[in-house]
Amino acid sequence: MSVRALPKDNRFVTWTDWQGYSKFLEAIGDRPIRLTYDQGALEIMSPTQEHERIKTILGHLLVTLVDELGLELEAGGSMTFRREDLDRGLEPDECYWIANAHLVVEGEYEAASGPPPDLVVEVDITRRSIDRMKMYAVMGVPEVWRYDRKKGLLIYQLSPSGRYLGRPFSPTFPKIPLSEFHRLLKLRKEMTLSAILRAFRGWLRTFLETQP
């Protein structure tokens, strides 16, 4: 089994098969290590503190938004999506079912037969070796919120052709401007999570009151 280390990234890549990937998952258990397996290539990553803080803020902002809009939501966190039929598997930073929340709230979820998450959050603080966006497209995830250290929050929608296209707004929340998300994410080193959520909820309620 060959291993290719990536400097300064808290990650490395090795080559294995589906059985090897499954054994890695069993060995890691609940430890904070992320595995991305794509048809033989296996990336092993240990998330940084900055990575975890940004994904947590984004996740809480999204849940707050759904709550204020009175929508239904089921959260999957960083659960592992194992698709032996596709020879792929990965853990998103955060994932949610909104339109399909009622389909996954009960029973044991099976990635191969159940609906994919309606929305996935990806945080890219350092470069990845495996194209996770391509994997989400193959799995049929309709929307991805991707945070890029240089570009900020980016929204992608899966097109009928099976490729992600950038959007200026969320297809799930088309009336909500992304500017407030950008502003609050920039304040993450000045404000606590609770303060950020209070600020967002206050802004959101005022914004919604002005909408027709």
Secondary structure as a PSIPRED ss2 file (coil, helix, strand):
# PSIPRED VFORMAT (PSIPRED V4.0)

   1 M C   1.000  0.000  0.000
   2 S C   1.000  0.000  0.000
   3 V E   0.000  0.000  1.000
   4 R E   0.000  0.000  1.000
   5 A E   0.000  0.000  1.000
   6 L E   0.000  0.000  1.000
   7 P C   1.000  0.000  0.000
   8 K C   1.000  0.000  0.000
   9 D C   1.000  0.000  0.000
  10 N C   1.000  0.000  0.000
  11 R E   0.000  0.000  1.000
  12 F E   0.000  0.000  1.000
  13 V E   0.000  0.000  1.000
  14 T E   0.000  0.000  1.000
  15 W E   0.000  0.000  1.000
  16 T C   1.000  0.000  0.000
  17 D C   1.000  0.000  0.000
  18 W H   0.000  1.000  0.000
  19 Q H   0.000  1.000  0.000
  20 G H   0.000  1.000  0.000
  21 Y H   0.000  1.000  0.000
  22 S H   0.000  1.000  0.000
  23 K H   0.000  1.000  0.000
  24 F H   0.000  1.000  0.000
  25 L H   0.000  1.000  0.000
  26 E H   0.000  1.000  0.000
  27 A H   0.000  1.000  0.000
  28 I H   0.000  1.000  0.000
  29 G C   1.000  0.000  0.000
  30 D C   1.000  0.000  0.000
  31 R C   1.000  0.000  0.000
  32 P C   1.000  0.000  0.000
  33 I C   1.000  0.000  0.000
  34 R E   0.000  0.000  1.000
  35 L E   0.000  0.000  1.000
  36 T E   0.000  0.000  1.000
  37 Y E   0.000  0.000  1.000
  38 D E   0.000  0.000  1.000
  39 Q C   1.000  0.000  0.000
  40 G C   1.000  0.000  0.000
  41 A E   0.000  0.000  1.000
  42 L E   0.000  0.000  1.000
  43 E E   0.000  0.000  1.000
  44 I E   0.000  0.000  1.000
  45 M E   0.000  0.000  1.000
  46 S C   1.000  0.000  0.000
  47 P C   1.000  0.000  0.000
  48 T C   1.000  0.000  0.000
  49 Q H   0.000  1.000  0.000
  50 E H   0.000  1.000  0.000
  51 H H   0.000  1.000  0.000
  52 E H   0.000  1.000  0.000
  53 R H   0.000  1.000  0.000
  54 I H   0.000  1.000  0.000
  55 K H   0.000  1.000  0.000
  56 T H   0.000  1.000  0.000
  57 I H   0.000  1.000  0.000
  58 L H   0.000  1.000  0.000
  59 G H   0.000  1.000  0.000
  60 H H   0.000  1.000  0.000
  61 L H   0.000  1.000  0.000
  62 L H   0.000  1.000  0.000
  63 V H   0.000  1.000  0.000
  64 T H   0.000  1.000  0.000
  65 L H   0.000  1.000  0.000
  66 V H   0.000  1.000  0.000
  67 D H   0.000  1.000  0.000
  68 E H   0.000  1.000  0.000
  69 L H   0.000  1.000  0.000
  70 G C   1.000  0.000  0.000
  71 L C   1.000  0.000  0.000
  72 E C   1.000  0.000  0.000
  73 L C   1.000  0.000  0.000
  74 E E   0.000  0.000  1.000
  75 A E   0.000  0.000  1.000
  76 G C   1.000  0.000  0.000
  77 G C   1.000  0.000  0.000
  78 S C   1.000  0.000  0.000
  79 M C   1.000  0.000  0.000
  80 T C   1.000  0.000  0.000
  81 F E   0.000  0.000  1.000
  82 R E   0.000  0.000  1.000
  83 R E   0.000  0.000  1.000
  84 E C   1.000  0.000  0.000
  85 D C   1.000  0.000  0.000
  86 L C   1.000  0.000  0.000
  87 D C   1.000  0.000  0.000
  88 R E   0.000  0.000  1.000
  89 G E   0.000  0.000  1.000
  90 L E   0.000  0.000  1.000
  91 E C   1.000  0.000  0.000
  92 P C   1.000  0.000  0.000
  93 D C   1.000  0.000  0.000
  94 E E   0.000  0.000  1.000
  95 C E   0.000  0.000  1.000
  96 Y E   0.000  0.000  1.000
  97 W E   0.000  0.000  1.000
  98 I C   1.000  0.000  0.000
  99 A C   1.000  0.000  0.000
 100 N C   1.000  0.000  0.000
 101 A H   0.000  1.000  0.000
 102 H H   0.000  1.000  0.000
 103 L H   0.000  1.000  0.000
 104 V H   0.000  1.000  0.000
 105 V C   1.000  0.000  0.000
 106 E C   1.000  0.000  0.000
 107 G C   1.000  0.000  0.000
 108 E C   1.000  0.000  0.000
 109 Y C   1.000  0.000  0.000
 110 E C   1.000  0.000  0.000
 111 A C   1.000  0.000  0.000
 112 A C   1.000  0.000  0.000
 113 S C   1.000  0.000  0.000
 114 G C   1.000  0.000  0.000
 115 P C   1.000  0.000  0.000
 116 P C   1.000  0.000  0.000
 117 P C   1.000  0.000  0.000
 118 D C   1.000  0.000  0.000
 119 L E   0.000  0.000  1.000
 120 V E   0.000  0.000  1.000
 121 V E   0.000  0.000  1.000
 122 E E   0.000  0.000  1.000
 123 V E   0.000  0.000  1.000
 124 D E   0.000  0.000  1.000
 125 I C   1.000  0.000  0.000
 126 T C   1.000  0.000  0.000
 127 R C   1.000  0.000  0.000
 128 R C   1.000  0.000  0.000
 129 S C   1.000  0.000  0.000
 130 I C   1.000  0.000  0.000
 131 D C   1.000  0.000  0.000
 132 R H   0.000  1.000  0.000
 133 M H   0.000  1.000  0.000
 134 K H   0.000  1.000  0.000
 135 M H   0.000  1.000  0.000
 136 Y H   0.000  1.000  0.000
 137 A H   0.000  1.000  0.000
 138 V H   0.000  1.000  0.000
 139 M H   0.000  1.000  0.000
 140 G C   1.000  0.000  0.000
 141 V C   1.000  0.000  0.000
 142 P C   1.000  0.000  0.000
 143 E E   0.000  0.000  1.000
 144 V E   0.000  0.000  1.000
 145 W E   0.000  0.000  1.000
 146 R E   0.000  0.000  1.000
 147 Y E   0.000  0.000  1.000
 148 D E   0.000  0.000  1.000
 149 R C   1.000  0.000  0.000
 150 K C   1.000  0.000  0.000
 151 K C   1.000  0.000  0.000
 152 G E   0.000  0.000  1.000
 153 L E   0.000  0.000  1.000
 154 L E   0.000  0.000  1.000
 155 I E   0.000  0.000  1.000
 156 Y E   0.000  0.000  1.000
 157 Q E   0.000  0.000  1.000
 158 L E   0.000  0.000  1.000
 159 S C   1.000  0.000  0.000
 160 P C   1.000  0.000  0.000
 161 S C   1.000  0.000  0.000
 162 G C   1.000  0.000  0.000
 163 R C   1.000  0.000  0.000
 164 Y E   0.000  0.000  1.000
 165 L E   0.000  0.000  1.000
 166 G E   0.000  0.000  1.000
 167 R E   0.000  0.000  1.000
 168 P C   1.000  0.000  0.000
 169 F C   1.000  0.000  0.000
 170 S C   1.000  0.000  0.000
 171 P C   1.000  0.000  0.000
 172 T C   1.000  0.000  0.000
 173 F C   1.000  0.000  0.000
 174 P C   1.000  0.000  0.000
 175 K C   1.000  0.000  0.000
 176 I C   1.000  0.000  0.000
 177 P C   1.000  0.000  0.000
 178 L C   1.000  0.000  0.000
 179 S H   0.000  1.000  0.000
 180 E H   0.000  1.000  0.000
 181 F H   0.000  1.000  0.000
 182 H H   0.000  1.000  0.000
 183 R H   0.000  1.000  0.000
 184 L H   0.000  1.000  0.000
 185 L H   0.000  1.000  0.000
 186 K H   0.000  1.000  0.000
 187 L C   1.000  0.000  0.000
 188 R C   1.000  0.000  0.000
 189 K C   1.000  0.000  0.000
 190 E C   1.000  0.000  0.000
 191 M C   1.000  0.000  0.000
 192 T C   1.000  0.000  0.000
 193 L H   0.000  1.000  0.000
 194 S H   0.000  1.000  0.000
 195 A H   0.000  1.000  0.000
 196 I H   0.000  1.000  0.000
 197 L H   0.000  1.000  0.000
 198 R H   0.000  1.000  0.000
 199 A H   0.000  1.000  0.000
 200 F H   0.000  1.000  0.000
 201 R H   0.000  1.000  0.000
 202 G H   0.000  1.000  0.000
 203 W H   0.000  1.000  0.000
 204 L H   0.000  1.000  0.000
 205 R H   0.000  1.000  0.000
 206 T H   0.000  1.000  0.000
 207 F H   0.000  1.000  0.000
 208 L H   0.000  1.000  0.000
 209 E H   0.000  1.000  0.000
 210 T C   1.000  0.000  0.000
 211 Q C   1.000  0.000  0.000
 212 P C   1.000  0.000  0.000
